[in-house]
Amino acid sequence: MRYARPGQYEYEVQAALEFVFKKNGSPRNAYPSIVASGPNATILHYSENNRRMEDGDLLLIDAGCEWGYHAADITRTFPVNGRFTPPQRRIYDVVLRAQLAAIEAARPGNRYEAMHEAARRALVEGLVALGLLPRGVDESLAMHHYREFYMHGTGHWLGMDVHDVGDYRVRRQSRVLEPGMVVTVEPGLYFDPERETVPFYLREYSEEEMWERRYRLGTAAAKKIEDEEKARAEKVEHRVPAEYRGIGVRIEDDILITADGPEVLTAGTPKTIEEVERACAEPPRLPR
C-alpha cells in the first residue's frame, strides 16, 4: 500500500511484496501472487501482473508466503492513488461488512456453510441498497442473484497447503467447525467493465437440493436439468451503472477457530477504509 503509485506496473508491486517475503526469511510463495489493477481485479485468478496502473485504479493483491511449512493467504484491495472514489468506497464497504459477518460466524459448533450464508446475506443487502439487484433481499437470496457479482465461495481450509486437505461436507452435510481449524474468509464483488446489463432469472432454488441432485445424478446430468429449469424461467435485464463497472474488490483474512471464537491471524494488515488510506499515504519502507 505504501509502495504502489500510478504509473507503476503491477509486476513492480509484486517484486516489492515478494522482496519483503524473502527478506524476512520465507523460503517460497504459498502460491503465485495475484496483483490485479483496474479491470484486472474482476478476473478471479488473474496472473499476468503486467498492466500499467493508472490514477483512479483499485489494486487487488491476493498473495501469501510460506513460513514454518505453513501457508498464508491474504487479499487486500486499495486505491493506487491512495484515495477511494465514492463508488469504490461504497462497494468496498459492502464487501467489508460481508467479511466481518462471515468472520463472526466462524465459531466452533457452527457449520462451515454458516460463513458463506452470513457473507452472501450482507452482500445482497448491500447490492439491493445500491440498486444493483432487481428484487429485494429475500427474493435475491432465494434466486441466488448475487452469483452474478460473487461467483466463488467464502473461503477454504488453510494449512501446509494454501488450499489444504479436508472435507467441506461430512455425510452430505456442511461440516461442523472445531477449535484448531484454520480457514480463509474472502468475500468479494466483481463488476465486468464491459457488461452494461445483467440477465437475472426469476427462479428460486435450494443450493442444498442442487448439491444433493449432483450427488445422486452426477454433475453433468444435474447441470443439464438446472440449465433446462433456467431456460423455462422468466428473465429480467438489469442495468449496471457505469460508475461500478470495472470495480473488483476482495478482502481476505486467515482465521483460526478457537473455543472462544474466531482469531484473525492476519489482523495486522490494514483493512478498514481509514486504515487503508492512511497506509497508502505513508512513504515506502522497503528494508535494505
C-alpha positions as a LaTeX table, in Angstrom:
\begin{tabular}{lrrr}
\hline
Residue & $x$ (\AA) & $y$ (\AA) & $z$ (\AA) \\
\hline
Met1 & 0.00 & 0.00 & 0.00 \\
Arg2 & 2.90 & 2.38 & 0.75 \\
Tyr3 & 4.81 & 1.43 & $-2.38$ \\
Ala4 & 2.14 & 1.40 & $-5.11$ \\
Arg5 & 1.73 & 4.55 & $-7.21$ \\
Pro6 & 0.02 & 5.45 & $-10.52$ \\
Gly7 & 2.36 & 4.83 & $-13.44$ \\
Gln8 & 3.97 & 1.74 & $-11.98$ \\
Tyr9 & 3.44 & $-1.71$ & $-13.43$ \\
Glu10 & 1.73 & $-4.44$ & $-11.47$ \\
Tyr11 & 4.91 & $-6.51$ & $-11.52$ \\
Glu12 & 6.79 & $-3.72$ & $-9.74$ \\
Val13 & 4.44 & $-4.00$ & $-6.79$ \\
Gln14 & 4.71 & $-7.79$ & $-6.96$ \\
Ala15 & 8.51 & $-7.51$ & $-6.83$ \\
Ala16 & 8.39 & $-5.24$ & $-3.77$ \\
Leu17 & 5.98 & $-7.55$ & $-1.98$ \\
Glu18 & 7.95 & $-10.71$ & $-2.71$ \\
Phe19 & 11.23 & $-8.99$ & $-1.79$ \\
Val20 & 9.81 & $-8.44$ & 1.69 \\
Phe21 & 8.74 & $-12.10$ & 1.85 \\
Lys22 & 12.26 & $-13.25$ & 1.05 \\
Lys23 & 13.99 & $-10.60$ & 3.15 \\
Asn24 & 12.13 & $-11.85$ & 6.20 \\
Gly25 & 13.08 & $-15.49$ & 5.63 \\
Ser26 & 10.20 & $-17.03$ & 3.70 \\
Pro27 & 11.52 & $-19.89$ & 1.53 \\
Arg28 & 8.80 & $-19.56$ & $-1.12$ \\
Asn29 & 5.45 & $-18.07$ & $-2.03$ \\
Ala30 & 2.42 & $-20.06$ & $-0.92$ \\
Tyr31 & 1.02 & $-19.61$ & $-4.46$ \\
Pro32 & 1.58 & $-17.30$ & $-7.46$ \\
Ser33 & 0.84 & $-13.70$ & $-6.45$ \\
Ile34 & $-2.22$ & $-12.02$ & $-7.93$ \\
Val35 & $-1.54$ & $-8.29$ & $-8.44$ \\
Ala36 & $-4.57$ & $-7.04$ & $-10.34$ \\
Ser37 & $-5.24$ & $-3.37$ & $-11.04$ \\
Gly38 & $-8.29$ & $-1.67$ & $-12.51$ \\
Pro39 & $-10.42$ & $-4.07$ & $-14.59$ \\
Asn40 & $-7.97$ & $-6.92$ & $-13.92$ \\
Ala41 & $-9.34$ & $-7.07$ & $-10.38$ \\
Thr42 & $-12.56$ & $-8.51$ & $-11.81$ \\
Ile43 & $-10.63$ & $-11.61$ & $-13.04$ \\
Leu44 & $-10.58$ & $-14.16$ & $-10.23$ \\
His45 & $-7.25$ & $-15.87$ & $-10.98$ \\
Tyr46 & $-5.50$ & $-13.14$ & $-12.90$ \\
Ser47 & $-1.76$ & $-13.83$ & $-13.02$ \\
Glu48 & $-0.13$ & $-11.80$ & $-15.81$ \\
Asn49 & 0.66 & $-8.88$ & $-13.48$ \\
Asn50 & 1.84 & $-6.73$ & $-16.41$ \\
Arg51 & $-0.61$ & $-3.81$ & $-16.61$ \\
Arg52 & 0.50 & $-0.22$ & $-16.04$ \\
Met53 & $-1.53$ & 1.13 & $-13.13$ \\
Glu54 & $-3.49$ & 4.31 & $-13.65$ \\
Asp55 & $-4.67$ & 7.11 & $-11.40$ \\
Gly56 & $-8.08$ & 6.12 & $-10.03$ \\
Asp57 & $-7.45$ & 2.37 & $-10.19$ \\
Leu58 & $-8.06$ & $-0.06$ & $-7.38$ \\
Leu59 & $-5.32$ & $-2.65$ & $-6.88$ \\
Leu60 & $-6.34$ & $-6.11$ & $-5.65$ \\
Ile61 & $-3.45$ & $-8.14$ & $-4.24$ \\
Asp62 & $-4.03$ & $-11.79$ & $-3.32$ \\
Ala63 & $-0.72$ & $-13.15$ & $-2.07$ \\
Gly64 & 0.96 & $-15.08$ & 0.70 \\
Cys65 & 4.27 & $-16.59$ & 1.65 \\
Glu66 & 5.15 & $-19.82$ & 3.41 \\
Trp67 & 6.64 & $-19.76$ & 6.88 \\
Gly68 & 7.40 & $-22.73$ & 9.10 \\
Tyr69 & 5.97 & $-25.06$ & 6.43 \\
His70 & 2.60 & $-23.32$ & 6.61 \\
Ala71 & 0.92 & $-21.10$ & 4.03 \\
Ala72 & $-0.60$ & $-17.64$ & 4.37 \\
Asp73 & $-3.33$ & $-16.34$ & 2.05 \\
Ile74 & $-4.27$ & $-12.65$ & 2.29 \\
Thr75 & $-6.18$ & $-10.35$ & $-0.03$ \\
Arg76 & $-6.43$ & $-6.59$ & 0.23 \\
Thr77 & $-7.85$ & $-4.09$ & $-2.25$ \\
Phe78 & $-6.73$ & $-0.47$ & $-2.14$ \\
Pro79 & $-6.61$ & 2.67 & $-4.31$ \\
Val80 & $-3.37$ & 3.14 & $-6.24$ \\
Asn81 & $-3.53$ & 6.91 & $-5.71$ \\
Gly82 & $-4.32$ & 6.50 & $-2.02$ \\
Arg83 & $-7.97$ & 7.63 & $-2.01$ \\
Phe84 & $-11.13$ & 5.64 & $-2.73$ \\
Thr85 & $-13.63$ & 7.21 & $-5.11$ \\
Pro86 & $-17.23$ & 7.33 & $-3.80$ \\
Pro87 & $-18.35$ & 4.30 & $-5.91$ \\
Gln88 & $-15.25$ & 2.33 & $-4.89$ \\
Arg89 & $-15.87$ & 3.23 & $-1.27$ \\
Arg90 & $-19.48$ & 2.01 & $-1.46$ \\
Ile91 & $-18.53$ & $-1.36$ & $-2.93$ \\
Tyr92 & $-15.61$ & $-1.77$ & $-0.52$ \\
Asp93 & $-17.88$ & $-1.06$ & 2.43 \\
Val94 & $-20.34$ & $-3.75$ & 1.31 \\
Val95 & $-17.56$ & $-6.34$ & 0.97 \\
Leu96 & $-16.01$ & $-5.41$ & 4.32 \\
Arg97 & $-19.35$ & $-5.75$ & 6.11 \\
Ala98 & $-19.81$ & $-9.16$ & 4.48 \\
Gln99 & $-16.35$ & $-10.27$ & 5.55 \\
Leu100 & $-16.87$ & $-9.17$ & 9.15 \\
Ala101 & $-20.21$ & $-11.00$ & 9.25 \\
Ala102 & $-18.58$ & $-14.17$ & 7.92 \\
Ile103 & $-15.75$ & $-13.95$ & 10.46 \\
Glu104 & $-18.30$ & $-13.58$ & 13.25 \\
Ala105 & $-19.91$ & $-16.83$ & 12.05 \\
Ala106 & $-16.57$ & $-18.70$ & 12.21 \\
Arg107 & $-17.27$ & $-20.21$ & 15.61 \\
Pro108 & $-17.00$ & $-23.77$ & 16.90 \\
Gly109 & $-20.30$ & $-25.60$ & 16.61 \\
Asn110 & $-21.39$ & $-23.60$ & 13.55 \\
Arg111 & $-21.33$ & $-25.33$ & 10.21 \\
Tyr112 & $-18.74$ & $-24.33$ & 7.64 \\
Glu113 & $-21.57$ & $-23.10$ & 5.40 \\
Ala114 & $-22.61$ & $-20.55$ & 8.05 \\
Met115 & $-19.73$ & $-18.29$ & 7.00 \\
His116 & $-20.91$ & $-18.27$ & 3.38 \\
Glu117 & $-24.52$ & $-17.67$ & 4.40 \\
Ala118 & $-23.53$ & $-14.68$ & 6.55 \\
Ala119 & $-21.36$ & $-13.22$ & 3.80 \\
Arg120 & $-23.87$ & $-13.55$ & 1.00 \\
Arg121 & $-26.71$ & $-12.06$ & 3.07 \\
Ala122 & $-24.58$ & $-9.00$ & 3.83 \\
Leu123 & $-23.54$ & $-8.75$ & 0.17 \\
Val124 & $-27.14$ & $-8.98$ & $-1.01$ \\
Glu125 & $-28.27$ & $-6.35$ & 1.47 \\
Gly126 & $-25.60$ & $-4.02$ & 0.14 \\
Leu127 & $-26.30$ & $-4.77$ & $-3.52$ \\
Val128 & $-30.03$ & $-4.20$ & $-3.06$ \\
Ala129 & $-29.39$ & $-0.92$ & $-1.24$ \\
Leu130 & $-27.22$ & 0.23 & $-4.17$ \\
Gly131 & $-29.87$ & $-0.75$ & $-6.73$ \\
Leu132 & $-27.67$ & $-3.43$ & $-8.29$ \\
Leu133 & $-30.20$ & $-6.27$ & $-7.98$ \\
Pro134 & $-33.73$ & $-6.30$ & $-9.48$ \\
Arg135 & $-35.50$ & $-7.74$ & $-6.41$ \\
Gly136 & $-35.44$ & $-7.40$ & $-2.62$ \\
Val137 & $-33.12$ & $-9.14$ & $-0.19$ \\
Asp138 & $-35.07$ & $-12.33$ & 0.49 \\
Glu139 & $-36.02$ & $-12.87$ & $-3.14$ \\
Ser140 & $-32.48$ & $-12.17$ & $-4.31$ \\
Leu141 & $-31.12$ & $-14.72$ & $-1.85$ \\
Ala142 & $-33.71$ & $-17.33$ & $-2.84$ \\
Met143 & $-32.91$ & $-16.80$ & $-6.52$ \\
His144 & $-29.14$ & $-16.54$ & $-5.85$ \\
His145 & $-28.87$ & $-13.35$ & $-7.89$ \\
Tyr146 & $-25.72$ & $-12.37$ & $-6.00$ \\
Arg147 & $-23.86$ & $-15.00$ & $-8.07$ \\
Glu148 & $-23.68$ & $-12.56$ & $-10.97$ \\
Phe149 & $-21.24$ & $-10.47$ & $-8.92$ \\
Tyr150 & $-19.99$ & $-13.01$ & $-6.36$ \\
Met151 & $-19.23$ & $-16.27$ & $-8.10$ \\
His152 & $-16.98$ & $-18.07$ & $-5.61$ \\
Gly153 & $-17.14$ & $-19.47$ & $-2.11$ \\
Thr154 & $-16.31$ & $-17.55$ & 1.05 \\
Gly155 & $-13.18$ & $-19.49$ & 1.96 \\
His156 & $-11.23$ & $-22.72$ & 2.20 \\
Trp157 & $-9.09$ & $-24.74$ & 4.57 \\
Leu158 & $-5.58$ & $-23.36$ & 5.12 \\
Gly159 & $-2.50$ & $-25.15$ & 6.43 \\
Met160 & 0.56 & $-26.79$ & 4.92 \\
Asp161 & $-1.02$ & $-26.07$ & 1.53 \\
Val162 & $-2.87$ & $-22.90$ & 0.61 \\
His163 & $-5.94$ & $-24.98$ & $-0.30$ \\
Asp164 & $-5.37$ & $-27.50$ & 2.43 \\
Val165 & $-6.83$ & $-31.00$ & 2.57 \\
Gly166 & $-10.12$ & $-31.63$ & 4.35 \\
Asp167 & $-13.77$ & $-32.33$ & 3.62 \\
Tyr168 & $-16.24$ & $-29.46$ & 3.47 \\
Arg169 & $-19.20$ & $-31.81$ & 3.75 \\
Val170 & $-19.49$ & $-34.87$ & 6.01 \\
Arg171 & $-22.32$ & $-37.34$ & 5.48 \\
Arg172 & $-23.62$ & $-34.91$ & 2.85 \\
Gln173 & $-23.94$ & $-32.11$ & 5.42 \\
Ser174 & $-21.82$ & $-28.98$ & 5.80 \\
Arg175 & $-19.00$ & $-29.78$ & 8.22 \\
Val176 & $-19.11$ & $-28.51$ & 11.82 \\
Leu177 & $-16.31$ & $-26.09$ & 12.73 \\
Glu178 & $-13.99$ & $-27.18$ & 15.54 \\
Pro179 & $-11.22$ & $-25.47$ & 17.55 \\
Gly180 & $-7.87$ & $-25.77$ & 15.78 \\
Met181 & $-9.24$ & $-25.49$ & 12.26 \\
Val182 & $-7.88$ & $-22.67$ & 10.09 \\
Val183 & $-9.93$ & $-21.19$ & 7.25 \\
Thr184 & $-9.78$ & $-18.22$ & 4.94 \\
Val185 & $-12.68$ & $-15.76$ & 4.80 \\
Glu186 & $-12.72$ & $-13.92$ & 1.47 \\
Pro187 & $-15.95$ & $-12.46$ & 0.08 \\
Gly188 & $-15.77$ & $-10.17$ & $-2.94$ \\
Leu189 & $-17.73$ & $-8.31$ & $-5.60$ \\
Tyr190 & $-16.72$ & $-8.11$ & $-9.26$ \\
Phe191 & $-18.29$ & $-5.95$ & $-11.95$ \\
Asp192 & $-17.35$ & $-6.72$ & $-15.54$ \\
Pro193 & $-16.15$ & $-3.47$ & $-17.17$ \\
Glu194 & $-17.99$ & $-4.24$ & $-20.43$ \\
Arg195 & $-21.24$ & $-5.62$ & $-19.03$ \\
Glu196 & $-23.87$ & $-2.88$ & $-19.14$ \\
Thr197 & $-26.82$ & $-5.12$ & $-18.29$ \\
Val198 & $-27.08$ & $-8.43$ & $-16.43$ \\
Pro199 & $-29.76$ & $-11.12$ & $-17.06$ \\
Phe200 & $-31.40$ & $-12.26$ & $-13.83$ \\
Tyr201 & $-33.54$ & $-15.41$ & $-13.88$ \\
Leu202 & $-36.63$ & $-15.27$ & $-11.66$ \\
Arg203 & $-36.19$ & $-18.82$ & $-10.39$ \\
Glu204 & $-35.90$ & $-19.84$ & $-6.77$ \\
Tyr205 & $-33.86$ & $-22.91$ & $-5.93$ \\
Ser206 & $-32.15$ & $-24.56$ & $-2.97$ \\
Glu207 & $-28.39$ & $-24.98$ & $-3.01$ \\
Glu208 & $-28.79$ & $-27.98$ & $-0.70$ \\
Glu209 & $-31.10$ & $-29.64$ & $-3.22$ \\
Met210 & $-28.69$ & $-28.72$ & $-6.03$ \\
Trp211 & $-25.79$ & $-30.49$ & $-4.27$ \\
Glu212 & $-27.98$ & $-33.47$ & $-3.44$ \\
Arg213 & $-29.02$ & $-33.83$ & $-7.10$ \\
Arg214 & $-25.41$ & $-33.60$ & $-8.23$ \\
Tyr215 & $-24.52$ & $-36.29$ & $-5.73$ \\
Arg216 & $-27.29$ & $-38.60$ & $-6.97$ \\
Leu217 & $-27.11$ & $-37.98$ & $-10.73$ \\
Gly218 & $-23.58$ & $-36.74$ & $-11.31$ \\
Thr219 & $-22.52$ & $-33.22$ & $-12.21$ \\
Ala220 & $-23.22$ & $-33.38$ & $-15.96$ \\
Ala221 & $-26.75$ & $-34.79$ & $-15.65$ \\
Ala222 & $-27.67$ & $-32.46$ & $-12.79$ \\
Lys223 & $-26.36$ & $-29.42$ & $-14.65$ \\
Lys224 & $-28.45$ & $-30.33$ & $-17.69$ \\
Ile225 & $-31.57$ & $-30.28$ & $-15.51$ \\
Glu226 & $-30.52$ & $-26.95$ & $-13.97$ \\
Asp227 & $-30.00$ & $-25.43$ & $-17.42$ \\
Glu228 & $-33.44$ & $-26.63$ & $-18.52$ \\
Glu229 & $-35.06$ & $-25.10$ & $-15.43$ \\
Lys230 & $-33.25$ & $-21.84$ & $-16.07$ \\
Ala231 & $-34.38$ & $-21.77$ & $-19.71$ \\
Arg232 & $-38.03$ & $-22.05$ & $-18.63$ \\
Ala233 & $-37.76$ & $-19.25$ & $-16.07$ \\
Glu234 & $-38.70$ & $-15.62$ & $-16.66$ \\
Lys235 & $-35.69$ & $-13.37$ & $-17.19$ \\
Val236 & $-35.19$ & $-9.67$ & $-16.50$ \\
Glu237 & $-32.33$ & $-7.49$ & $-17.72$ \\
His238 & $-30.97$ & $-5.15$ & $-15.07$ \\
Arg239 & $-28.62$ & $-2.26$ & $-15.81$ \\
Val240 & $-25.28$ & $-1.91$ & $-14.01$ \\
Pro241 & $-24.48$ & 1.80 & $-13.55$ \\
Ala242 & $-21.30$ & 2.85 & $-15.36$ \\
Glu243 & $-19.71$ & 4.06 & $-12.12$ \\
Tyr244 & $-19.50$ & 0.47 & $-10.81$ \\
Arg245 & $-18.31$ & $-1.27$ & $-13.97$ \\
Gly246 & $-14.71$ & $-2.42$ & $-13.77$ \\
Ile247 & $-14.60$ & $-2.45$ & $-9.95$ \\
Gly248 & $-13.32$ & $-5.60$ & $-8.29$ \\
Val249 & $-12.95$ & $-5.87$ & $-4.51$ \\
Arg250 & $-11.98$ & $-8.85$ & $-2.37$ \\
Ile251 & $-10.94$ & $-8.85$ & 1.28 \\
Glu252 & $-9.39$ & $-11.99$ & 2.76 \\
Asp253 & $-8.09$ & $-12.94$ & 6.19 \\
Asp254 & $-6.82$ & $-16.16$ & 7.76 \\
Ile255 & $-8.94$ & $-17.31$ & 10.70 \\
Leu256 & $-8.10$ & $-19.75$ & 13.50 \\
Ile257 & $-11.18$ & $-21.34$ & 15.08 \\
Thr258 & $-10.75$ & $-21.29$ & 18.87 \\
Ala259 & $-13.02$ & $-22.35$ & 21.71 \\
Asp260 & $-13.68$ & $-18.66$ & 22.37 \\
Gly261 & $-14.44$ & $-17.77$ & 18.75 \\
Pro262 & $-12.51$ & $-16.64$ & 15.66 \\
Glu263 & $-8.93$ & $-15.38$ & 15.93 \\
Val264 & $-7.84$ & $-13.29$ & 12.94 \\
Leu265 & $-4.24$ & $-14.34$ & 12.26 \\
Thr266 & $-3.79$ & $-11.60$ & 9.64 \\
Ala267 & $-5.20$ & $-8.75$ & 11.74 \\
Gly268 & $-2.02$ & $-6.69$ & 11.32 \\
Thr269 & $-2.78$ & $-5.85$ & 7.70 \\
Pro270 & $-4.79$ & $-2.60$ & 7.23 \\
Lys271 & $-8.40$ & $-3.32$ & 6.30 \\
Thr272 & $-10.84$ & $-0.52$ & 7.13 \\
Ile273 & $-11.11$ & 2.32 & 4.62 \\
Glu274 & $-9.45$ & 4.69 & 7.08 \\
Glu275 & $-6.57$ & 2.28 & 7.81 \\
Val276 & $-6.00$ & 1.59 & 4.12 \\
Glu277 & $-5.93$ & 5.26 & 3.10 \\
Arg278 & $-3.61$ & 6.06 & 6.00 \\
Ala279 & $-1.20$ & 3.29 & 4.94 \\
Cys280 & $-1.30$ & 4.42 & 1.32 \\
Ala281 & $-0.27$ & 7.93 & 2.38 \\
Glu282 & 2.90 & 6.72 & 4.17 \\
Pro283 & 6.31 & 6.63 & 2.40 \\
Pro284 & 7.65 & 3.23 & 1.27 \\
Arg285 & 9.67 & 1.30 & 3.85 \\
Leu286 & 11.44 & $-1.41$ & 1.89 \\
Pro287 & 14.18 & $-2.97$ & 4.08 \\
Arg288 & 17.78 & $-2.63$ & 2.91 \\
\hline
\end{tabular}
